Amino acid sequence: MSSSESEDEEYVFYRDRVEWKDVTPIPQDDGPAAVVAIAYTDKFKDVYDYLRAILKSNEHSERAFQLVTDAITLNAANYTVWHFRRILLKAINKDLQEELRYTTNVIRKQPKNYQVWYHRGIVVQWLNDSTGELGFINEMLNEDAKNYHCWQHRQLVLNYFNLWENEVNYTSELIKKDLRNNSAWNQRYYAIINTTGFTPEILHSEISFCQELIKKAPNNESAWNYLKGILSAGGGLLNYPYLKDYFESQLGDGMDSPHLLSFLIDYYDESLEKDENVNFKERAITLCDMMANDIDCIRKEYWDYMKRTIESYASDS
């Protein structure tokens, strides 16, 4: 027998509990002709019928809190239930540390549930105490390093308690474990914005970081997107001509990544658009042909469009 079956056998319906005899349950109203009626279990209907009654009377009590807990157990994605739980936490002065432990248990079972992460964020702010929070977040990210809700909660904690100091190093660890962890790359950018900013020294260091990891995995789009993002923060691609030379050298050595060619085409396109070096025309056209016909054929129409755009810049020069 499973634990859930055992629990169901022990469950006493609210309608059979003496202490709830004063409450009239409110059934769900799906209208006179529900198109697709959901086959709720008797337990689910029992809990939510009494929950609707409690919500209507706005009862603030310990029994209401327990009812809300049962409702969350049955459907932890219900926003209204979590909202009412927060009202009860304040109204009956519940132990917030105990509530934090409760959310830990729910999250470990349902790590992709937005409502419980949102609820936890509010409880952490009410406590005004970040002790152990990053450790718990790290635990959850170790299970799924791309859990969006977990990252969102992490940013809330970092911002609220100003805990950014070691965040860049943390993203380095995650990226070295998985070069394609786009969440970690995004967090790295966000961490730098919230600490040092992209000073010339930081940009130089981050560019080197990207070069190293691009060399390991040339087709990793995350690193290329991050590189373009930080170069934009540093004034644009044209401020870094040495990167154009470096990636041309890598291409010559056999690194035929579509992201590398795209980077070079973007560089030449910007340069030609600003009439800075019309000598780039033939090289840019050659790269567009390579992308359209050999490397990124699925986007042939786009690269042919880029080729025509580059040719038009050249003819205007």
C-alpha positions as CSV (number, residue, x, y, z in Angstrom):
1,M,0.0,0.0,0.0
2,S,1.4,3.4,-1.0
3,S,1.7,6.2,1.6
4,S,-0.9,8.3,-0.3
5,E,-3.4,5.4,-0.1
6,S,-2.7,5.0,3.6
7,E,-3.3,8.7,4.2
8,D,-6.5,8.6,2.3
9,E,-7.7,5.7,4.4
10,E,-7.0,7.8,7.6
11,Y,-8.5,10.9,6.2
12,V,-11.7,12.2,7.9
13,F,-13.9,14.2,5.6
14,Y,-14.5,17.8,6.8
15,R,-18.2,17.1,6.5
16,D,-17.8,14.4,9.2
17,R,-15.8,16.5,11.6
18,V,-17.7,17.7,14.7
19,E,-15.7,20.9,14.9
20,W,-16.8,21.9,11.4
21,K,-20.5,21.3,11.9
22,D,-21.1,25.1,12.1
23,V,-19.8,25.6,8.5
24,T,-22.0,25.0,5.4
25,P,-19.8,23.9,2.5
26,I,-20.1,25.7,-0.8
27,P,-19.9,23.4,-3.9
28,Q,-18.1,24.6,-7.0
29,D,-20.4,26.3,-9.4
30,D,-19.6,25.3,-13.0
31,G,-22.8,26.8,-14.4
32,P,-25.9,25.0,-15.7
33,A,-24.1,23.3,-18.6
34,A,-20.4,22.6,-18.0
35,V,-18.8,21.6,-21.3
36,V,-16.1,19.5,-19.7
37,A,-16.7,18.7,-16.1
38,I,-13.6,17.8,-14.1
39,A,-13.9,14.5,-12.2
40,Y,-12.7,15.8,-8.8
41,T,-12.1,13.2,-6.1
42,D,-14.4,13.2,-3.1
43,K,-11.6,14.3,-0.9
44,F,-10.8,17.2,-3.2
45,K,-14.4,18.3,-3.4
46,D,-14.7,18.1,0.4
47,V,-11.7,20.3,1.1
48,Y,-12.4,22.9,-1.5
49,D,-16.1,23.1,-0.7
50,Y,-15.2,24.0,2.9
51,L,-12.4,26.3,1.7
52,R,-14.9,28.3,-0.4
53,A,-17.1,28.7,2.8
54,I,-14.1,29.9,4.8
55,L,-13.1,32.3,2.1
56,K,-16.6,33.7,2.0
57,S,-16.8,34.2,5.8
58,N,-13.1,35.4,5.9
59,E,-12.5,33.2,8.9
60,H,-9.1,33.7,10.5
61,S,-8.5,30.7,12.7
62,E,-6.1,27.8,13.3
63,R,-8.7,25.4,11.7
64,A,-8.8,27.6,8.6
65,F,-5.0,27.4,8.4
66,Q,-5.1,23.6,8.6
67,L,-7.8,23.6,5.9
68,V,-5.6,25.8,3.7
69,T,-2.7,23.3,4.2
70,D,-4.9,20.4,3.1
71,A,-6.0,22.5,0.0
72,I,-2.4,23.1,-0.9
73,T,-1.6,19.4,-0.6
74,L,-4.3,18.7,-3.1
75,N,-3.4,21.6,-5.5
76,A,-0.3,23.6,-4.7
77,A,-0.6,25.7,-7.8
78,N,-3.8,27.5,-6.6
79,Y,-3.0,31.2,-6.2
80,T,-6.0,32.0,-4.1
81,V,-5.1,29.4,-1.5
82,W,-1.6,30.7,-1.1
83,H,-2.9,34.3,-0.9
84,F,-5.3,33.4,1.9
85,R,-2.5,31.5,3.7
86,R,-0.4,34.7,3.8
87,I,-3.4,36.5,5.3
88,L,-3.7,33.8,8.0
89,L,0.0,33.8,8.7
90,K,-0.3,37.5,9.8
91,A,-3.8,37.3,11.3
92,I,-3.1,34.4,13.7
93,N,0.6,35.2,14.2
94,K,2.0,32.0,12.9
95,D,5.7,31.0,13.3
96,L,7.3,32.3,10.1
97,Q,10.4,30.0,10.5
98,E,8.1,27.1,10.6
99,E,6.4,28.4,7.5
100,L,9.8,28.6,5.8
101,R,10.4,24.9,6.6
102,Y,7.0,24.1,5.2
103,T,7.8,25.8,1.9
104,T,11.1,23.9,1.8
105,N,9.2,20.6,1.9
106,V,6.7,21.7,-0.7
107,I,9.5,23.0,-3.0
108,R,11.5,19.8,-2.7
109,K,8.4,17.9,-4.0
110,Q,7.4,20.5,-6.6
111,P,10.4,22.6,-7.6
112,K,8.8,24.1,-10.6
113,N,5.7,25.4,-8.8
114,Y,5.7,29.2,-9.1
115,Q,3.2,29.9,-6.3
116,V,5.3,28.3,-3.6
117,W,8.5,30.1,-4.7
118,Y,6.6,33.4,-4.7
119,H,5.2,32.6,-1.2
120,R,8.6,31.8,0.1
121,G,10.0,35.1,-1.2
122,I,7.4,37.0,0.8
123,V,8.1,35.0,3.9
124,V,11.8,35.5,3.6
125,Q,11.2,39.3,3.4
126,W,8.9,39.2,6.4
127,L,11.5,37.5,8.4
128,N,14.1,39.9,7.2
129,D,16.7,37.1,7.5
130,S,18.6,35.5,4.7
131,T,20.3,32.9,6.9
132,G,20.6,29.7,5.0
133,E,18.6,30.9,2.0
134,L,21.3,30.9,-0.6
135,G,22.3,27.4,0.7
136,F,18.8,26.2,0.0
137,I,18.7,27.8,-3.4
138,N,22.1,26.2,-4.2
139,E,20.7,22.8,-3.2
140,M,17.8,23.3,-5.6
141,L,20.0,24.5,-8.4
142,N,22.2,21.5,-8.0
143,E,19.1,19.4,-8.8
144,D,18.1,21.6,-11.7
145,A,20.5,24.4,-12.6
146,K,18.0,25.9,-15.1
147,N,15.0,26.2,-12.8
148,Y,13.6,29.6,-13.7
149,H,11.5,30.0,-10.5
150,C,14.5,29.2,-8.4
151,W,16.7,31.8,-10.2
152,Q,13.9,34.4,-9.9
153,H,13.8,33.7,-6.1
154,R,17.6,34.0,-6.0
155,Q,17.6,37.4,-7.6
156,L,14.9,38.5,-5.1
157,V,17.1,37.4,-2.2
158,L,20.3,38.9,-3.6
159,N,18.6,42.2,-4.2
160,Y,16.7,42.4,-1.0
161,F,19.7,41.5,1.2
162,N,22.4,42.9,-1.1
163,L,24.3,39.6,-1.2
164,W,25.9,40.1,-4.6
165,E,29.6,39.9,-3.5
166,N,30.3,36.3,-4.5
167,E,27.7,35.9,-7.2
168,V,30.0,36.2,-10.2
169,N,32.3,33.5,-8.7
170,Y,29.2,31.3,-8.2
171,T,28.2,31.7,-11.9
172,S,31.7,30.7,-12.9
173,E,31.3,27.4,-11.0
174,L,28.0,26.7,-12.7
175,I,29.3,27.6,-16.1
176,K,32.4,25.4,-15.8
177,K,30.0,22.5,-14.8
178,D,27.8,23.2,-17.8
179,L,29.0,25.6,-20.5
180,R,25.4,25.7,-21.9
181,N,23.7,26.8,-18.8
182,N,22.1,29.9,-20.2
183,S,20.6,30.7,-16.8
184,A,24.0,31.0,-15.3
185,W,25.3,33.2,-18.1
186,N,22.3,35.5,-17.7
187,Q,22.9,35.6,-13.9
188,R,26.5,36.5,-14.5
189,Y,25.5,39.5,-16.6
190,Y,23.0,40.6,-13.9
191,A,25.5,40.1,-11.1
192,I,28.1,42.4,-12.8
193,I,25.5,45.0,-13.5
194,N,24.7,45.0,-9.8
195,T,28.3,45.1,-8.5
196,T,31.2,46.5,-10.5
197,G,29.5,47.3,-13.7
198,F,31.2,46.7,-17.0
199,T,34.3,48.8,-16.4
200,P,37.2,48.5,-19.0
201,E,39.0,46.1,-16.6
202,I,35.9,43.9,-16.1
203,L,35.2,43.9,-19.8
204,H,38.7,42.8,-20.6
205,S,38.5,40.0,-18.0
206,E,35.0,38.9,-19.2
207,I,36.1,38.9,-22.9
208,S,39.0,36.6,-22.0
209,F,36.6,34.4,-20.0
210,C,34.4,34.1,-23.1
211,Q,37.3,33.4,-25.5
212,E,38.4,30.5,-23.3
213,L,35.0,28.9,-23.1
214,I,34.2,29.5,-26.8
215,K,37.4,27.7,-27.7
216,K,36.2,24.7,-25.7
217,A,32.7,24.7,-27.2
218,P,32.5,26.9,-30.3
219,N,28.9,26.0,-31.0
220,N,27.7,27.0,-27.5
221,E,25.3,29.8,-28.3
222,S,25.1,31.0,-24.6
223,A,28.7,32.1,-24.6
224,W,28.4,34.0,-27.9
225,N,25.2,35.7,-26.7
226,Y,26.9,36.8,-23.5
227,L,29.9,38.1,-25.4
228,K,27.7,40.2,-27.7
229,G,25.9,41.5,-24.6
230,I,28.9,42.6,-22.8
231,L,30.4,44.2,-26.0
232,S,27.2,46.1,-26.4
233,A,27.6,47.3,-22.8
234,G,31.1,48.4,-23.7
235,G,30.0,50.5,-26.6
236,G,29.6,48.0,-29.5
237,L,31.5,45.5,-31.6
238,L,33.5,48.1,-33.4
239,N,35.3,49.1,-30.2
240,Y,37.0,45.7,-30.2
241,P,38.6,45.2,-33.6
242,Y,41.1,42.8,-32.1
243,L,38.3,40.3,-31.5
244,K,37.5,40.5,-35.2
245,D,41.1,39.5,-36.0
246,Y,41.1,36.8,-33.3
247,F,37.9,35.1,-34.6
248,E,39.1,35.4,-38.2
249,S,42.2,33.6,-37.1
250,Q,40.1,30.9,-35.3
251,L,38.0,30.5,-38.5
252,G,41.2,30.1,-40.5
253,D,42.2,27.3,-38.1
254,G,39.0,25.4,-38.7
255,M,36.5,26.8,-36.1
256,D,33.6,27.0,-38.5
257,S,30.9,27.7,-35.9
258,P,27.9,29.5,-37.2
259,H,28.0,31.8,-34.2
260,L,31.6,32.7,-35.1
261,L,30.6,33.6,-38.6
262,S,27.6,35.5,-37.4
263,F,29.8,37.5,-35.1
264,L,32.1,38.5,-37.9
265,I,29.2,39.3,-40.2
266,D,27.7,41.6,-37.5
267,Y,31.1,43.3,-37.1
268,Y,31.5,43.9,-40.8
269,D,27.9,45.0,-41.2
270,E,28.2,47.6,-38.5
271,S,31.5,48.8,-39.9
272,L,30.1,49.1,-43.5
273,E,26.9,50.8,-42.2
274,K,29.1,53.5,-40.6
275,D,31.3,53.7,-43.7
276,E,34.3,52.9,-41.6
277,N,36.0,50.3,-43.8
278,V,34.5,49.5,-47.3
279,N,37.3,47.0,-47.7
280,F,35.3,44.6,-45.6
281,K,32.7,44.2,-48.3
282,E,34.0,41.2,-50.1
283,R,34.9,39.4,-46.9
284,A,31.4,40.0,-45.5
285,I,29.7,38.8,-48.7
286,T,31.9,35.6,-48.7
287,L,30.9,34.9,-45.1
288,C,27.2,35.4,-45.9
289,D,27.5,32.9,-48.8
290,M,29.2,30.4,-46.5
291,M,26.4,30.7,-44.0
292,A,23.6,30.5,-46.6
293,N,25.0,27.6,-48.6
294,D,27.1,25.5,-46.2
295,I,26.9,26.2,-42.5
296,D,23.4,27.6,-41.7
297,C,21.3,26.6,-44.7
298,I,18.1,26.5,-42.7
299,R,18.3,30.3,-42.5
300,K,19.4,30.8,-46.1
301,E,16.8,33.5,-46.7
302,Y,18.1,35.6,-43.8
303,W,21.8,35.3,-44.9
304,D,20.9,36.2,-48.5
305,Y,19.1,39.2,-47.1
306,M,22.2,40.2,-45.1
307,K,24.3,39.8,-48.2
308,R,22.0,42.2,-50.1
309,T,22.2,44.6,-47.2
310,I,26.0,44.5,-47.2
311,E,26.1,44.9,-51.0
312,S,23.9,48.0,-50.7
313,Y,26.2,49.6,-48.1
314,A,29.1,49.0,-50.5
315,S,27.4,50.5,-53.5
316,D,26.5,53.7,-51.5
317,S,30.2,54.2,-50.5
